[in-house]
């Protein structure tokens, strides 16, 4: 057997061993991620069923898992349900995208202009603490019962958090990086784009995540308050389930809302892990 053939065989065996280790590591990470979620779901279901068995409320007021999940699975097979999910997600993405753009512009200006910081810094924080439901009387006066009223409240719910995330990131940019940027000849926009914004990404990403949470809560409140004809949505389903005392349908829709929120949170977590890996931090320790 030639030396080259022997080396090729050894390389092949090494590749198989590495691939096997990678599969084992992937399976281990997947199991480490799945079993806590499975345990949490089991605990919640046990508590839920225990409350039902305790009889604090009538079954038509607070349905149990055995009544809710058949309704949920039935809805998953209907076109009307997926149309409602599509309408809700379209509103969420549109409102959040507008809030992200506004928050980015406002945060960039306020973080770098002292006069604007003094004038609007506290106002942004005040807007962030405003309950989203408090904006709906004004939104309905301005835009009537329309998509614009919902979008208006979603933007006001999310944009301040996004702006504050960017402002915080800029405030904590190390001065050493700013001096290095000046040495490289960066000024104003170049300094912001190449130095400040990358250094602010962790805080900005946290602001985006918090902004999405506020946007999602504002959207659900808006869809319950603002019912638009021929526009089925998850909020509308919550509204009519309450009106009809349909506890199983109400809880089934709430589970869908919760699952969408969890999926979006996982997407943000994936982005945060990617950022950590790019910066040389160990995302697997989270």
C-alpha positions as CSV (number, residue, x, y, z in Angstrom):
1,X,0.0,0.0,0.0
2,X,1.4,3.4,-1.0
3,X,2.0,6.2,1.4
4,X,-0.7,8.4,-0.3
5,X,-3.3,5.6,-0.1
6,X,-2.6,5.1,3.6
7,X,-2.8,8.8,4.3
8,X,-6.1,9.0,2.4
9,X,-7.5,6.2,4.5
10,X,-6.4,7.8,7.7
11,X,-8.0,11.1,6.6
12,X,-11.2,9.3,5.8
13,X,-11.3,7.7,9.2
14,X,-10.6,11.1,10.8
15,X,-13.4,12.7,8.8
16,X,-15.9,9.9,9.9
17,X,-14.8,10.4,13.6
18,X,-15.2,14.2,13.4
19,X,-18.6,13.8,11.7
20,X,-19.7,11.4,14.4
21,X,-18.6,13.8,17.2
22,X,-20.4,16.6,15.5
23,X,-23.6,14.5,15.3
24,X,-23.2,13.6,19.0
25,X,-22.6,17.2,20.0
26,X,-25.6,18.4,18.0
27,X,-27.9,15.7,19.5
28,X,-26.6,16.7,23.0
29,X,-27.3,20.4,22.4
30,X,-30.8,19.6,21.0
31,X,-31.6,17.4,24.0
32,X,-30.3,20.0,26.4
33,X,-32.6,22.5,24.8
34,X,-35.7,20.3,24.5
35,X,-35.9,18.6,27.9
36,X,-36.3,21.8,29.9
37,X,-39.1,23.0,27.6
38,X,-40.8,19.6,27.8
39,X,-40.6,19.7,31.5
40,X,-41.9,23.2,31.7
41,X,-44.9,22.3,29.4
42,X,-45.6,19.2,31.5
43,X,-45.6,21.3,34.8
44,X,-47.9,23.9,33.3
45,X,-50.3,21.3,32.0
46,X,-50.4,19.6,35.4
47,X,-51.1,22.8,37.2
48,X,-53.7,23.8,34.6
49,X,-55.5,20.4,35.0
50,X,-55.2,20.6,38.8
51,X,-56.9,24.0,38.8
52,X,-59.7,22.6,36.6
53,X,-60.2,19.6,38.9
54,X,-60.2,21.9,41.9
55,X,-63.5,23.3,40.6
56,X,-62.8,27.0,41.3
57,X,-64.7,27.9,38.1
58,X,-67.3,26.3,35.9
59,X,-66.0,24.3,32.9
60,X,-67.6,26.8,30.5
61,X,-65.6,29.6,32.2
62,X,-62.2,27.8,32.5
63,X,-61.9,24.8,30.2
64,X,-59.3,22.2,30.8
65,X,-56.6,20.8,28.4
66,X,-58.8,18.0,27.3
67,X,-61.4,20.5,26.0
68,X,-58.9,23.1,24.7
69,X,-56.5,21.1,22.6
70,X,-59.1,19.4,20.4
71,X,-60.5,22.9,19.6
72,X,-56.9,24.1,18.8
73,X,-56.2,21.2,16.5
74,X,-59.5,21.6,14.8
75,X,-58.7,25.3,14.1
76,X,-55.3,24.5,12.8
77,X,-57.0,22.7,9.9
78,X,-59.2,25.6,8.8
79,X,-58.4,28.3,6.3
80,X,-60.1,31.0,8.4
81,X,-57.6,30.4,11.2
82,X,-54.6,30.7,9.0
83,X,-56.1,33.8,7.4
84,X,-56.4,35.3,10.9
85,X,-52.8,34.4,11.6
86,X,-51.7,36.0,8.3
87,X,-53.5,39.3,9.0
88,X,-52.1,39.5,12.5
89,X,-48.6,38.8,11.4
90,X,-48.8,41.3,8.6
91,X,-49.9,44.0,11.0
92,X,-47.1,42.9,13.4
93,X,-44.3,43.0,10.8
94,X,-45.5,46.3,9.2
95,X,-45.9,48.1,12.5
96,X,-42.6,46.7,13.9
97,X,-40.7,47.6,10.7
98,X,-42.0,51.2,10.9
99,X,-41.2,51.3,14.6
100,X,-37.6,50.0,14.0
101,X,-37.0,52.7,11.3
102,X,-38.4,55.5,13.5
103,X,-36.6,54.2,16.6
104,X,-33.3,54.0,14.7
105,X,-33.5,57.5,13.4
106,X,-34.7,59.0,16.8
107,X,-32.1,57.1,18.7
108,X,-29.3,58.1,16.4
109,X,-30.2,61.7,16.6
110,X,-30.8,61.9,20.3
111,X,-27.7,59.9,21.3
112,X,-25.4,62.2,19.4
113,X,-27.0,65.7,19.7
114,X,-26.8,67.1,23.2
115,X,-29.7,69.5,22.7
116,X,-32.0,66.7,21.5
117,X,-30.9,64.5,24.4
118,X,-31.7,67.2,26.9
119,X,-35.1,67.9,25.2
120,X,-36.3,64.5,24.4
121,X,-34.3,61.9,26.4
122,X,-36.8,61.7,29.3
123,X,-39.8,62.0,27.0
124,X,-38.7,58.8,25.1
125,X,-38.5,57.0,28.4
126,X,-41.9,58.4,29.4
127,X,-43.4,57.2,26.2
128,X,-41.9,53.7,26.8
129,X,-43.7,53.4,30.1
130,X,-47.1,54.4,28.7
131,X,-49.6,51.5,28.6
132,X,-50.4,50.8,25.0
133,X,-54.2,50.6,25.7
134,X,-54.0,54.3,26.8
135,X,-53.2,55.3,23.2
136,X,-56.3,53.7,21.6
137,X,-58.8,56.5,22.4
138,X,-56.6,59.0,20.7
139,X,-55.8,56.5,17.8
140,X,-59.5,55.9,17.2
141,X,-60.2,59.7,17.2
142,X,-57.4,60.2,14.7
143,X,-57.9,57.2,12.4
144,X,-61.3,55.8,13.2
145,X,-61.7,52.0,13.4
146,X,-59.0,51.3,10.9
147,X,-55.7,49.5,10.3
148,X,-54.0,52.9,10.8
149,X,-55.2,53.1,14.3
150,X,-53.7,49.7,15.2
151,X,-50.4,50.5,13.4
152,X,-50.2,53.9,15.2
153,X,-50.4,52.2,18.6
154,X,-48.0,49.4,17.6
155,X,-45.4,52.0,16.5
156,X,-45.8,54.1,19.7
157,X,-45.5,50.9,21.7
158,X,-42.3,49.7,20.1
159,X,-40.3,52.7,18.8
160,X,-39.3,54.2,22.3
161,X,-37.8,50.9,23.4
162,X,-35.8,50.6,20.2
163,X,-34.6,54.2,20.4
164,X,-33.6,53.7,24.1
165,X,-31.7,50.5,23.2
166,X,-29.6,52.4,20.6
167,X,-29.1,55.3,23.0
168,X,-27.9,53.0,25.7
169,X,-25.6,51.3,23.3
170,X,-24.1,54.6,22.1
171,X,-23.6,55.8,25.7
172,X,-21.6,52.6,26.6
173,X,-19.4,52.7,23.5
174,X,-15.8,52.6,24.8
175,X,-14.0,55.9,24.4
176,X,-10.9,54.0,23.2
177,X,-12.9,52.9,20.1
178,X,-14.0,56.5,19.5
179,X,-10.3,57.7,19.6
180,X,-9.3,54.9,17.3
181,X,-12.0,56.0,14.9
182,X,-10.7,59.5,15.0
183,X,-7.2,58.3,14.4
184,X,-8.4,56.4,11.3
185,X,-9.9,59.6,10.0
186,X,-13.6,58.8,10.6
187,X,-15.8,61.8,11.1
188,X,-19.5,62.1,12.0
189,X,-21.5,59.7,9.7
190,X,-18.4,57.5,9.0
191,X,-17.6,57.3,12.8
192,X,-21.2,56.5,13.6
193,X,-21.5,53.8,10.8
194,X,-18.1,52.1,11.3
195,X,-17.5,52.5,15.0
196,X,-20.5,53.5,17.1
197,X,-23.2,51.5,15.5
198,X,-21.3,48.2,15.6
199,X,-20.3,48.8,19.2
200,X,-24.0,49.5,20.0
201,X,-25.3,46.3,18.5
202,X,-25.8,44.3,21.7
203,X,-27.9,47.0,23.3
204,X,-29.6,47.8,20.1
205,X,-30.6,44.1,19.7
206,X,-31.9,44.1,23.3
207,X,-33.9,47.2,22.4
208,X,-35.3,45.4,19.3
209,X,-36.3,42.4,21.4
210,X,-38.0,44.6,24.0
211,X,-39.6,46.7,21.2
212,X,-41.1,43.5,19.6
213,X,-42.6,42.5,23.0
214,X,-44.3,45.9,23.3
215,X,-45.4,45.8,19.7
216,X,-46.9,42.3,20.1
217,X,-48.8,43.3,23.2
218,X,-50.0,46.6,21.6
219,X,-51.2,44.6,18.5
220,X,-53.2,42.1,20.6
221,X,-54.8,45.0,22.5
222,X,-55.5,46.8,19.3
223,X,-57.1,43.8,17.6
224,X,-59.4,43.3,20.5
225,X,-60.5,46.9,20.6
226,X,-60.5,47.7,16.9
227,X,-62.6,45.1,15.0
228,X,-62.4,45.6,11.2
229,X,-65.0,44.0,8.9
230,X,-63.6,41.2,6.6
231,X,-60.3,41.3,8.4
232,X,-60.2,38.2,10.7
233,X,-57.4,38.3,13.2
234,X,-56.2,36.5,16.4
235,X,-57.4,39.5,18.5
236,X,-60.8,39.3,16.9
237,X,-61.0,35.6,17.8
238,X,-60.2,36.5,21.4
239,X,-62.9,39.2,21.4
240,X,-65.7,36.9,20.0
241,X,-64.6,34.0,22.2
242,X,-65.1,36.2,25.2
243,X,-68.4,37.5,24.0
244,X,-69.7,34.0,23.4
245,X,-68.2,32.6,26.6
246,X,-66.3,30.1,24.6
247,X,-63.6,29.3,27.1
248,X,-62.0,26.5,25.0
249,X,-61.8,28.7,21.9
250,X,-60.4,31.6,24.0
251,X,-57.6,29.5,25.6
252,X,-56.8,27.9,22.2
253,X,-56.2,31.3,20.6
254,X,-54.2,32.4,23.6
255,X,-51.9,29.3,23.2
256,X,-51.4,30.3,19.5
257,X,-50.5,33.9,20.6
258,X,-48.1,32.5,23.1
259,X,-46.4,30.1,20.6
260,X,-45.9,32.9,18.1
261,X,-44.3,35.0,20.8
262,X,-42.0,32.1,21.7
263,X,-41.0,31.5,18.1
264,X,-40.1,35.2,17.6
265,X,-38.1,35.1,20.9
266,X,-36.1,32.1,19.5
267,X,-35.3,34.1,16.4
268,X,-34.0,37.0,18.5
269,X,-32.0,34.5,20.6
270,X,-30.5,33.1,17.4
271,X,-29.5,36.5,16.3
272,X,-28.0,37.3,19.7
273,X,-26.0,34.0,19.6
274,X,-24.7,34.8,16.1
275,X,-23.5,38.2,17.3
276,X,-21.8,36.6,20.3
277,X,-20.0,34.1,18.2
278,X,-18.9,36.9,15.8
279,X,-17.5,38.8,18.7
280,X,-15.7,35.8,20.1
281,X,-18.0,35.3,23.1
282,X,-19.3,31.8,24.0
283,X,-23.0,31.7,23.3
284,X,-23.2,28.1,24.4
285,X,-22.8,29.2,28.1
286,X,-26.2,31.0,28.1
